[in-house]
Amino acid sequence: PRFSVKVEKREKNHADLKISSAAVSDSALYYCALRPTVTGKTSALYKNLLQ
């Protein structure tokens, strides 16, 4: 995959986004939510990557 995210167990408010084979067309502002922020259906959005 071109995009991958690494979440450190010790720092729960920190996530690293890695873009492999990045190109100029990939330049943008990327937002990351470590927990669901908009919808009430949290089970559909939340995947615990720390387990």
Buried (B, 14 or more C-beta within 10 A) or exposed (E): EEEEEEBEEEEEEEBEEEEEEEEEEEEEEEEEEEEEEEEEEEEEEEEEEEE
